[in-house]
Amino acid sequence: MSFVLVFVDVQENFLDGSGAVPDAAPLRGELAALLDRARATGTPVVHVLNDGGTGEPDEPFTPGWQPVFPAREEEPVFRKTEPDAFTSPGLAGALALTGARGLVLAGFQSEFCISATARRALGEGYDVVLARGAHGTYPEGGATAAERAADVERGLEAAGIGISPARDIEFR
């Protein structure tokens, strides 16, 4: 089966500066390696950026909003204001044009945009794989960021979404 790599909210505010998620450096490494493998095989890559409100870390065209890994000319970039990336105009059509029936998801924030996008993609008929180690979030309520990300993985897996360590994902 052919896949598309979908980078959801892989933006500076999550990986740089005082607002970065815990373990930002290893997450950056996993994301970079996943992207490199996809590009090396000609796997389609799609970038989705979140547009936050005025004064938010992901306010459009501010330093925090910028993508960590700039898109290549052939890689479409979509913008959204809701957690579900499929609310971004044009995303569904662009994915359909690839002919792929599988999506590999990576990015931020695990319990919001990653979860919503994964569930929607499954509902749209895609085989969905979440790249473990290439998505992240923040600690909250006594749970570490890693615990919260693992909890999201358990919930998504129970819903029928595949979970695979990012380093084990091979593109063809």
Disulfide bonds with the S-S distance in Angstrom:
none
